[in-house]
Amino acid sequence: MGRLDRYIVMTAGGAFLAALSTLTGMVWLTQILRRFDLVTSQGQTILMFFTVTGLALPTLIQLTAPMALFLAITYTLNKLNGDSELIVMGAAGFSQWQLFRPLFLFALVVTAVTAFLSIEGGPLSVRMLREQLAVVNADIISNVAQPGRFAALDRGLTFHIRERAPGGALRGIFVHDSRDPKGVTTYIADRGQIVSSDAGIFLVLENGTMHRSADKSGSASMVEFKNYAFDMSQLNASEKSAQASAGDIPFYELLWPSKDGPNFKIEDSRNSKVMGSRNSKIEGSRNPEIEDSRNLKAEDSRIRVELHKRLSAPLYPIAAFIIPFAFIGAPQTTRQNRNASISGAALIFMAIEIAGFGTWGFVQRYEYAWFLPYLMPLAAIVPGLLVVAGFIELRMPASVQRLTSALMARLDRLQPA
C-alpha cells in the first residue's frame, strides 16, 4: 500500500471511528438510562451496571457500522474533491479504480468485523447478558429483597417472601406476573431456593400452586406442583423479545437445528421449566398437540429469519461503500454542486436500510422469501459497480438540476455580504 493509499485509508478510518463512536454512543446512552435502576433500586454495583450495559455494545456496533461507513466514505470523497485532490490525482494519471481500491479494502475490514459481530460476537454477548441478568435477579431475591415487602423485579412482575430460612431457603413465596397479555399468572409456594447448575440459575419453588387467570378464550387454570423452576434470566420481559427471535442461538445451531435441543422449544426450555411435577390438577381445557405444533412452527420461522439475518448483514457495509462512491467518486470542479449527489446517495442508502428491515416479516411468513434480505443490498451494489465501471452514467434530470441551482442561488443571496 503506497503513501497515497495510506492517506486515503487514514482519512476514511478517522471519519469512520468518529461517526461510529457518535452513533453507537447515542444509542448506548438509551441503554444506560433504561438500566439505571440496577443501581438506584436493585442494589447493584457500578461495575455490574457497566457490565450489563456494555454487553449491548457488540449488537449496537453491528447496527451502526454501515451508517458510520456511509458517512465516512461520503466525508472522505467530498473532502478530497473539495481540496481539489481528486482533480490532481486524475490529472496525474490516477484512474478511478486506484481510488476505489484503498476505500474498498477499508470497507472489507468493516465488513469482516460486521460479519463476526453478526454471526458470533453479537449472539455471544446476548448469551452473556442473559447470564448476568440471571445473576442480578438471583442476587435481588437472595440478598436485596426484604421479607414482608413486595419487590418489583420488572414491570408487571412482583415478588414477595415471608421470611428467610437458614441455608438460603426462602419461605412463603408469592410471585405475580402480569406481563403476558394473554393472562395473569400467580405462583404461591411454601418454600423455594436459588439453585445454580450448568443449565443456568433457577428459582426452584416447592409445594405450591400456579394460578392463571382467564384469557380471551375464557379459560382459566390452576396447577398444583411439587417442584417448579424459573430460569432467572427470563424474569426480564425486556429480554424476552430478543430471546424469542433466536438472537442468542449459536450459529451452528441455526445451520443444523435440533428439534430435541434446548433452543428449539421456547415453551419448554425458556419460559418455564417444570421439574418433577406430581399430583398435578389442571382446570380448563386446551389442545396440547395443536399448541406444540404452533410453537414448533413459530420457532422454525424464527430460526430461519435469524439465519438469513446474520448471513445478509455483511452485505450492508459493502452497499454503504458502493452507493456514495458511485455518486461522488468521480472528480468534479469546485464550481459543480455535489449536494444533490450526496442527497441522492443518502436517500438510496436509507431506502435500502428500511427495505432490508421490512423483509424480515416476509421471511418469517413465507419460507420461499428467504432471498429478499440479500436482494436489497445487492440491488444497490450491482448497479453501483456498473456505474463505477462506466457502463452506467448517473445524470441528474434537467428539471431537478434547475431546481437545485435555483435553490442554491436563493440561499447565496440570503447570506450577508
N, C-alpha and C positions, 0 to 999 in steps of 0.2 A: 504494500500500500504506500503510494507516494505521499509527498507533503501536501499536495492539493486534496487528495482523498482524506487524509487525516484532518485537515482543516474543515472539510465539509462534514465529516462524521462528528467531530468535536462540537461544531455549531449545532447540529441536529441533536446530539446527545445532551448538551446543556439545556436546550429548549425542551426536550422530552422530559428530563428529570424535573425541571421546574413545573411543567404542566401536570405531570403525573403526581408530584407531591401536593400540588394545589388541589387537584380534583379529588385525589384519594383522601386528603386531609379534611376536605369539606364533608365528604360522605362519612368518614370515620367519626367526625365530630357528632353526627347524629347518633351513632352507636354509643359513644361515650355518654351522651346525655340520657339515652334510654337505659343504660346500665348503671347510672349513678346511684340508684337505690341499693346497689350492693354494699356501698359504704354507709349511706345515710340510714337505712332501715334494716339491713340484713346483717350488719356487724362484720363485714369482711374487710380485709386489709387493703391498702393501696396496691400492694403487689398483686393480690388476687384480682383486683379491679382491672389493672392494666393487662394482666394475663388473659382474662376473659375477653376484653375489648380488642386486644392485639391479635387474637386468633381470627378475627374477622378480616384482617388486612390482606391475606392472600386472595380471598374471594373479591374484595374490593379492587385490588390491583388488576385482577383479571378483567374486571368490568370496565375500568377506567383507562387501561393501557391503549386500546385502539383509538379512543378520543384524544389521548395525550400524544400519540404518534401522529395523528392527523394534524394537530396544532403545531407540532414540532416541524413536520415536513413543510407545512404551509409557511411557517415563520422563516425557515431556512431558505426556501426558494425565493420568497418575497424579499428577504434581506440581501441575498446575492444579486437579485435583479435591481433592487433599489440602490445598491452600491456600485452598479454597472459591472459587477464581476462576471455575471453571465455573458454579457456582451463581449467583455475582454477575452473570456475563455473561448467564445465562439470565433472571435477574430484570430485567436492563436491556433485555431485548428481543432479544438476540442469538440467532439461530437456529443449529441445529447445522451448517447449510451454511456459515455465516460462520466457524465454527471449522474446518470441513473445507477451506475454500479456501486459507488460507496453508500448511497442512500438505501439501495436495495439490500446491501449486506447488513446495514444497521437495522432495517425493517425485519430481516430474517432473525436477528438476535432477539428483537422484541417478540417475534412470532414464536421462537423457541421457548422463551420464558412464559409466554401466554399458554402455550401447549402444555408445559409442565404444570402450571398452576391449574389449568382446566382439567387435565387428565388425572393428576395425582395430588398436587400440592393443595389445591382448594378442598377436595374431599377429605384429605388427611387433617386439615385444620378444623373442618366441621366435626370430625370424629373426636379430635382433641377437645373441642369446645363442649361437646356432649359430656365428656369425662369430667371436665372442670365444673360444668353445671351440676353434675351429679354430686361432686364433692361439696359444692356450695350448698345444695339442697340438704344433703346429709348433715352438714355442719349446722345448718339452721335448725333442723329437727332435733339433733343430738345435744347441741350446746346453747343455741341462741334462744329458741322458743321457750318461754317460761310456762310452767304448769299453771293451769287455771286461766290462761289468757289465749285469745284467738289470734293466730298469726296468719297473715296473708302471704303465702308463698308466691302467688302470681295473681293476676287479675281474674277474679272468679273462682279462685282456689283458696279455701280457708282450712286451717289445720289447728287442732286443739288436742292437748293431752291433760289428763287429770293429775298425774304425778310421774316422777322418775323413780325407778326401782334400782337397786344396786346392780352393777354389771352392765349398765347402759340400757336396760329394758325400759320400755315406756308402757304405762297403764292408762286405760280409759281413753282410747284414741278415737277422734272424730275428724273425718275428712269430708268436706263439702265441695263438690266440683260442679260448677255451673257454666263451664267454658264451652261445652258441647251444645250447639243449637238444637240437637235432637232431643235433649232432655237433661235433667239434673240428676247427678249421681251422688249418693251419700254413703260413706263407709263408716261403720261403727265396729270397733273391735275391743276385746278385753285387754289385749296386750300386743306389743309389737317391738321390733328391734331392727336396727340398721345392720345389714349383712353385706359384706364385700366379698366378691368372687371374681373369677376370671371373666365372667359374662358382664360384670359391672357392679354397681352399688344399688342395693334394693332395700326398700322398706317392707319388711315381712310382717303382715298382720295375722294374728292368730285368734281363732274362735270369735268370729264376727259375722256380720251381715252386710250385704250390699243392696241398697235400695235405689232403683232407677225410676224416676217419675214418668208420667205418661208422655209419650211422644206424639207426633202428628197423627199416627195411626190409632191413637187412643189406648195403646197397650202399656202396662207398667209391669215391673218385675221385681222380685226380691230373691236374693241368693244367700243361702247360709253356707259359709265356708269354714274350713278348719285352718287352712293356710292360704294367704293371698299376698302376692308380691307386686310392688310397684317398682318400675325402673325409675330411679331418681332423676335421670336426665330427661324423662318425659313429663316432669311436673312443670315445665316451662312451655306454655302454649305458644310463645313466640318462636320456639324452635321446632314446633311440630310440622309446620308447613315445609320447612327445609328438609326434614327427615322424610316426610311423606312423598316428596318429589325425588327421592332416591339420591339426593345430593351428596350423601356421605358414603355411598357404597363404593368399595374399591373397583378399579377399572376392570380387572379380570373377572369380577363377578357380574359386571354389566355385559361383558362379551359372552360369558358362559354362565348364565343364571341357573341356579339350582333351586327347583321348587321345594326341596326339603331344607334349604339353607335358612339361616336366621334372618336374612334380609328380604326374603320373598313375601312372607306373610306378615303384614302390618298388624293385623288384629291380634295375632297370637304372640308375636315376639316383641312388639314395640309399645303398643298402647297399654297392655297389661299382661301379666303372667300369673296364671293360676297354678299353684303347686299343691298337689295332694288334696284336692277338694273332695270331701266325703260328706255324706248325709246332706247333699245339696237339695234345696227345694226351690223350684223356679215357678213363678206365677206369670202368666202371659203366654202368648203364642208367637212363634216365628218359624221360618223355614231355614234350618242351618245350611242345607245344600245350596239353596239359592244365594244366601248371603256369602258363603265361601266362594262360590263361583264368581260373584261380582267382585269380591275382594281380590281374587287371583287375576281377573281381567284388568282391574284398575292398577294393580301393581305391575303387571306386564306392560301396560301402556306407559307407566311412569319410568320403568327401566328403559324402554325404547326411546322415550323423549330424552332422558338423561344421557344415554349413549351417544346419540347424534348431536346433542348439545355440546358435549365435550369434544367430539371429533371435528365439529364445524367451527369451534371457537378460534383456532389458529388462522382461519381464512380472513377474519375481520381485520387484523393488523395489516395484512397484505393489501386488502382493499383500502385501508386508511392511508397507505403509502401511494398506491397507484392512482387514486382519484385526484389528489392535489397535484401530483406530478403531471398527469395528463392535461390538467387545466393551466397550470402556471409554470411548467418545467421548461418551456421554450423561452429564450431570451427576448426581451422587449425593451424598447427605449423608455426612458422615464416620462416621455410625453404620453405614452399609452397607459390608459387606466386599467389596473388589474383588479379593481374592487368587484366588478361584475363577475370575473372569472373565479375569484375567491368565493364569492357568494354562491355561485353555481356549484362549485365543488362541495361547499358546506351543505347545501340543500340535498345534493345527491347522497352524500355520506349519511346525513340524518335519515333520509328515506330508506337507505339500506339497513341502518341500525333498527329503525322502527319496524320495517318489514320482517327483519330477522326475528325480533321478539314476537311478532304476530304469527309466525309459522308454527310455534310450539303447540298451539291449540289444535291445528290441523293434524300435526304428527300424532298427538295423543288420541284424537278421534279416529283417524284413518291410518292404517298401517302402511298403505301404499304411498303416503305423502312424506316418507322419510327423506326424500331428496330435497325438499324445499329449504331447509336450513343451509344446505350447500349452494343452492341455486342463487340465493340472494347476494352473497358476496361475489360469487363468480359472475353474476350479471354486471358487476362493476369492474372486476379485474380483467376479464377478456376484452371488452371494448376499450378499456384504458390502455392495455398493451397495444392494441391496434392503433390507437391514437399516437402513442409514443413511437411506434414503428413507422408511422407516416401513412398507414393505409386509410385512416380516417382523419379528417381535418375538422377540428372544432371551430365553428363560426357562430358568432352571436348574431341573431336575427337583426336586420337593419332597424326595425321598429324599436326593439329593445335597446339597441345601441344608441339611437337618437334620444330615447327617453332617459337613458343613463347619463348621456352627455349633457342634456338639458338640466337634470337634477344636480349634477356636479357643478355646472356653470352657475346655477342659482345659489348653491352653497358657497361658492367662491365669492359671489357678490355680497353675501350676507356677512362675510368675515370683515372685521375692521381693518382699515388700511394701516 
